[in-house]
Amino acid sequence: MNAAPPAAGGLKFFTPEQAREIEAVAAQILPTDDTPGAREAGVIRFIDLNLATYDKDKQAAYTAGLKLLAEKAGGRFSELDSARQIAVLREIERTPFFGMIRLHTLMGFLSHPQYGGNREQTAWKLVGFEDAFVFQPPFGYYDGPEGLKEP
């Protein structure tokens, strides 16, 4: 599935072409089927934002990883059909680059939306996570020396 690259104005680290490649990898790690995947959750935004802020030390690894990906794909990974993309990923699955992108994909899928991923709480809805500021205990609570009290 060839998706349009994210708008250049929204990217902090990747070029639109690089973002398309990384998004294609993330979409194979967490594919869209009868449930939303990495694309729908906006994982590329999470990865891009984190490389531009918290994970600046991983920028060079992503740049080198993109070169490896292009070499193994014989061009643009994002333009390959799904079966060929999976074959390429199997070739690199034991590399530090693949481990890093897999971790970032999962983090971006499940993170708080304020960090760039999990757009519209896609993953939280999928797993049934309720984003409540305050949770009420299902039964009594401990409040002082008397011990358990009923609400």
Backbone hydrogen bonds, N-H to C=O, Kabsch-Sander energy under -0.5 kcal/mol:
donor,donor_aa,acceptor,acceptor_aa,energy
3,A,1,M,-0.8
10,G,7,A,-1.7
11,L,8,A,-1.2
19,A,15,T,-2.7
20,R,16,P,-1.9
21,E,17,E,-1.7
22,I,18,Q,-2.5
23,E,19,A,-2.7
24,A,20,R,-1.8
25,V,21,E,-1.7
26,A,22,I,-2.7
27,A,23,E,-2.3
28,Q,24,A,-0.9
28,Q,25,V,-1.0
29,I,25,V,-1.8
30,L,26,A,-2.8
33,D,35,T,-2.1
38,A,30,L,-2.8
41,A,37,G,-1.8
42,G,38,A,-0.6
42,G,39,R,-1.2
43,V,38,A,-2.2
45,R,42,G,-1.1
46,F,42,G,-1.2
47,I,43,V,-2.5
48,D,44,I,-2.6
49,L,45,R,-2.7
50,N,46,F,-2.5
51,L,47,I,-2.3
52,A,48,D,-1.5
53,T,49,L,-0.8
55,D,50,N,-3.8
56,K,53,T,-0.8
58,K,55,D,-2.2
59,Q,56,K,-1.6
62,Y,58,K,-2.0
63,T,59,Q,-2.4
64,A,60,A,-2.6
65,G,61,A,-2.4
66,L,62,Y,-2.5
67,K,63,T,-1.4
68,L,64,A,-2.2
69,L,65,G,-2.6
70,A,66,L,-2.3
71,E,67,K,-2.3
72,K,68,L,-2.7
73,A,69,L,-2.2
74,G,70,A,-1.2
75,G,70,A,-2.0
77,F,75,G,-0.6
79,E,76,R,-1.1
80,L,77,F,-1.7
85,Q,81,D,-2.4
86,I,82,S,-2.4
87,A,83,A,-1.8
88,V,84,R,-2.4
89,L,85,Q,-2.5
90,R,86,I,-2.1
91,E,87,A,-1.4
92,I,88,V,-1.2
93,E,89,L,-0.8
95,T,92,I,-2.3
99,G,95,T,-2.0
100,M,96,P,-2.4
101,I,97,F,-2.7
102,R,98,F,-2.6
103,L,99,G,-2.2
104,H,100,M,-2.7
105,T,101,I,-2.2
106,L,102,R,-2.3
107,M,103,L,-2.7
108,G,104,H,-2.7
109,F,105,T,-2.0
110,L,106,L,-1.9
111,S,107,M,-1.7
115,Y,112,H,-2.4
116,G,113,P,-2.0
118,N,108,G,-0.9
119,R,41,A,-2.6
121,Q,118,N,-2.2
122,T,119,R,-1.7
125,K,121,Q,-2.6
126,L,122,T,-1.6
127,V,123,A,-2.2
128,G,124,W,-1.0
129,F,124,W,-2.5
131,D,129,F,-0.6
132,A,130,E,-1.8
141,Y,149,K,-2.0
143,D,141,Y,-0.5
143,D,147,G,-1.2
147,G,144,G,-1.6
149,K,141,Y,-2.3
